[in-house]
Amino acid sequence: MDLKKQVQFIKGVGPTRVKLLNKLGINTLEDLITYYPREYEDRSKPKAIGEVEDGEEVLICAYPVGRMNEVRIRGNLILYKLMVRDETGSCQVTWYNQPYLKNVFSPNKRYKFYGKAKGKYGKIEMQSPVYEEAESNKNTGKIIPIYPLTYSLSQNTIRKIMENGVAEVERKIVGNHATIFHAKI
């Protein structure tokens, strides 16, 4: 196994991303698999909206209620607001300048939202939460590593590159063990 393999040859790393990874000191496969998260977020335990407390980082599972509202604040700032509901209450979810979200949510599907909850006037709000369909566990439903980043490199991108690097090492280890096993037979 070549741990000195240049990171640019890992699946998902192109010319732009290799420069960003190099800024983080990630030059080889070894650098990549030993680049540890700065912290972890526990996104594994959903909470009922009615139990959510002000300031809490929380995962909720809810259905959209009605359509997403678009609110133009000024010039280039547009808020996209969606009311979501579970059996215990409702929560207003807000994103900034993300028009594609208008076509993402379906009222008959359940979604997971993870973010910081704010209690205002007896109502719960979340701003710019991570979201996905309830059946998915890509960004919720588990403990998620949070990596130190550089500009233009997202958590999702570095997580995917990390998965590809670890999978490559795993294939080499499993392949070597299979070769050794068959050689002994």
C-alpha positions as a printed NumPy array, in Angstrom:
array([[  0.   ,   0.   ,   0.   ],
       [  1.396,   3.392,  -0.995],
       [  0.549,   5.884,   1.75 ],
       [  2.83 ,   8.401,   0.008],
       [  0.441,   8.453,  -2.983],
       [ -0.321,  12.074,  -3.88 ],
       [ -3.762,  13.191,  -2.724],
       [ -4.579,  14.439,  -6.229],
       [ -4.99 ,  10.782,  -7.277],
       [ -7.735,  10.095,  -4.73 ],
       [-11.256,   9.865,  -6.16 ],
       [-13.055,  13.221,  -5.893],
       [ -9.89 ,  15.344,  -5.826],
       [ -9.31 ,  17.479,  -8.901],
       [ -6.874,  20.313,  -9.619],
       [ -8.838,  22.894,  -7.617],
       [ -9.424,  20.668,  -4.606],
       [ -5.812,  19.478,  -4.46 ],
       [ -4.716,  23.094,  -3.919],
       [ -7.24 ,  23.529,  -1.119],
       [ -6.178,  20.26 ,   0.528],
       [ -2.512,  21.265,   0.22 ],
       [ -3.344,  24.492,   2.136],
       [ -4.492,  22.243,   4.975],
       [ -1.232,  20.251,   4.87 ],
       [ -2.859,  17.305,   3.11 ],
       [ -0.46 ,  16.254,   0.345],
       [ -0.571,  12.443,   0.482],
       [ -2.974,   9.618,   1.23 ],
       [ -1.297,   9.3  ,   4.633],
       [ -1.879,  12.999,   5.351],
       [ -5.537,  12.554,   4.388],
       [ -6.32 ,   9.548,   6.577],
       [ -4.506,  11.113,   9.53 ],
       [ -6.289,  14.481,   9.202],
       [ -8.504,  14.255,  12.265],
       [-11.761,  16.087,  12.946],
       [-11.653,  19.05 ,  15.336],
       [-14.919,  17.869,  16.886],
       [-17.971,  15.687,  16.329],
       [-21.67 ,  16.548,  16.188],
       [-24.145,  14.01 ,  17.471],
       [-26.925,  14.117,  14.898],
       [-28.204,  10.683,  15.805],
       [-31.002,  11.383,  18.281],
       [-34.095,  13.179,  16.995],
       [-36.116,  15.249,  19.408],
       [-39.784,  16.181,  19.252],
       [-40.322,  19.847,  18.352],
       [-42.383,  20.336,  21.511],
       [-39.34 ,  19.352,  23.626],
       [-36.785,  21.593,  21.872],
       [-35.15 ,  24.254,  24.045],
       [-33.772,  27.659,  23.08 ],
       [-30.121,  27.534,  21.972],
       [-30.023,  23.763,  21.612],
       [-28.254,  22.04 ,  18.682],
       [-30.93 ,  19.547,  17.755],
       [-32.22 ,  17.089,  15.167],
       [-35.949,  17.207,  14.432],
       [-38.039,  15.094,  12.058],
       [-40.975,  16.918,  10.536],
       [-43.283,  17.434,   7.576],
       [-43.435,  20.719,   5.632],
       [-46.655,  22.646,   6.151],
       [-47.728,  24.594,   3.091],
       [-45.37 ,  26.215,   0.633],
       [-42.021,  27.839,   1.153],
       [-42.274,  31.629,   1.466],
       [-39.801,  33.926,  -0.224],
       [-39.181,  37.199,   1.627],
       [-37.044,  39.884,  -0.005],
       [-35.333,  41.852,   2.75 ],
       [-33.19 ,  44.225,   0.705],
       [-31.192,  44.203,  -2.5  ],
       [-29.564,  40.811,  -2.673],
       [-30.891,  39.325,   0.577],
       [-33.782,  36.908,   0.207],
       [-35.088,  34.715,   3.024],
       [-36.679,  31.346,   2.27 ],
       [-38.995,  30.324,   5.101],
       [-40.643,  26.961,   5.574],
       [-42.949,  25.907,   8.402],
       [-42.454,  22.28 ,   9.469],
       [-44.489,  20.247,  11.934],
       [-44.425,  17.018,  13.91 ],
       [-46.986,  15.562,  16.343],
       [-45.858,  17.908,  19.154],
       [-45.467,  21.302,  17.504],
       [-44.15 ,  23.41 ,  14.661],
       [-40.871,  25.101,  13.767],
       [-40.069,  27.811,  11.246],
       [-36.977,  26.992,   9.202],
       [-35.144,  29.799,   7.374],
       [-32.383,  29.857,   4.773],
       [-30.676,  32.842,   3.142],
       [-30.27 ,  33.314,  -0.631],
       [-30.914,  29.694,  -1.612],
       [-33.655,  29.832,  -4.268],
       [-33.224,  26.174,  -5.302],
       [-34.822,  25.202,  -1.972],
       [-38.242,  26.31 ,  -3.26 ],
       [-38.473,  23.021,  -5.2  ],
       [-36.865,  20.658,  -2.673],
       [-39.534,  20.021,  -0.042],
       [-42.719,  18.044,  -0.598],
       [-45.574,  18.321,   1.944],
       [-46.178,  14.553,   2.   ],
       [-42.549,  13.654,   2.795],
       [-40.847,  13.698,   6.151],
       [-37.458,  15.42 ,   6.532],
       [-34.751,  15.686,   9.147],
       [-33.407,  19.117,  10.104],
       [-30.299,  19.651,  12.239],
       [-29.297,  23.034,  13.561],
       [-29.421,  25.498,  16.41 ],
       [-32.931,  26.112,  17.651],
       [-34.038,  29.529,  18.834],
       [-37.098,  30.152,  20.91 ],
       [-38.824,  33.439,  20.082],
       [-42.199,  34.495,  21.439],
       [-43.031,  30.884,  22.33 ],
       [-42.149,  29.614,  18.839],
       [-39.182,  27.55 ,  17.682],
       [-37.032,  28.659,  14.734],
       [-33.968,  27.237,  12.974],
       [-31.731,  29.163,  10.624],
       [-29.844,  27.427,   7.806],
       [-30.142,  23.876,   9.172],
       [-28.682,  20.791,   7.543],
       [-31.571,  18.841,   6.026],
       [-32.31 ,  15.606,   4.212],
       [-35.169,  13.197,   3.641],
       [-36.037,  11.165,   6.738],
       [-34.848,   7.87 ,   5.194],
       [-31.378,   9.248,   4.406],
       [-28.44 ,   9.121,   6.803],
       [-25.797,  10.983,   4.855],
       [-25.656,  14.117,   7.036],
       [-27.939,  13.184,   9.937],
       [-28.879,  10.093,  11.905],
       [-25.295,   9.512,  13.083],
       [-22.3  ,  11.172,  14.685],
       [-20.689,  13.477,  12.104],
       [-17.019,  14.55 ,  12.036],
       [-16.36 ,  18.292,  11.737],
       [-13.014,  19.037,  10.081],
       [-10.918,  22.203,  10.138],
       [-11.427,  23.782,   6.7  ],
       [-10.111,  26.377,   4.324],
       [-12.146,  28.758,   2.168],
       [-14.153,  27.027,  -0.615],
       [-13.838,  23.535,   0.888],
       [-17.085,  22.342,   2.488],
       [-17.596,  19.759,   5.213],
       [-19.497,  17.539,   2.766],
       [-16.635,  17.694,   0.259],
       [-13.887,  16.83 ,   2.731],
       [-16.021,  14.055,   4.247],
       [-16.524,  12.497,   0.804],
       [-12.804,  12.758,  -0.037],
       [-11.995,  11.239,   3.367],
       [-14.427,   8.359,   2.709],
       [-12.764,   7.727,  -0.664],
       [ -9.273,   7.745,   0.889],
       [-10.251,   5.39 ,   3.711],
       [-12.041,   3.093,   1.213],
       [ -8.858,   2.938,  -0.866],
       [ -6.799,   1.933,   2.177],
       [ -9.464,  -0.584,   3.178],
       [ -9.449,  -2.169,  -0.313],
       [ -5.669,  -2.534,  -0.133],
       [ -5.792,  -4.115,   3.341],
       [ -8.642,  -6.492,   2.473],
       [ -6.992,  -7.317,  -0.873],
       [ -3.658,  -8.088,   0.817],
       [ -5.313, -10.296,   3.435],
       [ -7.217, -12.177,   0.736],
       [ -3.969, -12.697,  -1.213],
       [ -2.162, -13.968,   1.921],
       [ -5.106, -16.226,   2.809],
       [ -5.215, -17.776,  -0.691],
       [ -1.429, -18.216,  -0.725],
       [ -1.614, -20.278,   2.473],
       [ -4.283, -22.637,   1.062]])
